[in-house]
Amino acid sequence: MELQKLIIDENEHIYLDDVEIPNVKQYILKSSAAGTELTLTIYVTTN
């Protein structure tokens, strides 16, 4: 898996490779010696 650039700003907006991920309800960021894991819950619309 290719590494990604992740930014969480002071307003908790989340950007992945400089693109904002919209409609984030909550997130969990875990870091360990093995790596970092980001879990997102987002709102989506389906038809």
C-alpha positions in Angstrom: 0.0 0.0 0.0 1.3 3.4 -0.9 1.8 5.9 1.9 -0.7 8.9 2.0 -0.4 12.4 3.3 -3.0 12.9 6.1 -3.8 16.3 7.7 -6.4 16.9 10.5 -6.7 20.7 11.0 -7.7 22.6 14.1 -11.4 22.4 13.1 -11.0 18.6 12.7 -11.4 18.7 8.9 -9.6 15.7 7.4 -7.5 16.0 4.2 -6.0 13.0 2.4 -3.3 14.0 -0.2 -4.6 17.7 0.1 -8.2 16.7 -0.7 -10.8 17.2 2.0 -12.9 14.2 2.9 -16.4 15.6 3.3 -19.2 14.6 5.6 -17.1 13.0 8.3 -19.3 12.1 11.3 -16.4 10.7 13.5 -12.9 9.4 13.2 -10.5 7.2 15.1 -6.8 7.6 14.6 -4.5 4.9 16.0 -0.7 4.8 15.9 1.7 2.1 16.8 5.2 0.9 15.9 3.5 -1.2 13.1 2.0 1.9 11.5 -1.0 4.3 11.7 -4.6 3.4 11.1 -7.5 5.8 10.3 -11.1 4.7 10.7 -13.8 7.1 9.3 -17.5 7.2 9.7 -19.0 9.4 6.9 -22.5 10.4 5.8 -23.4 9.2 2.3 -26.5 9.4 0.1 -27.7 6.3 -1.8 -30.4 5.9 -4.4 
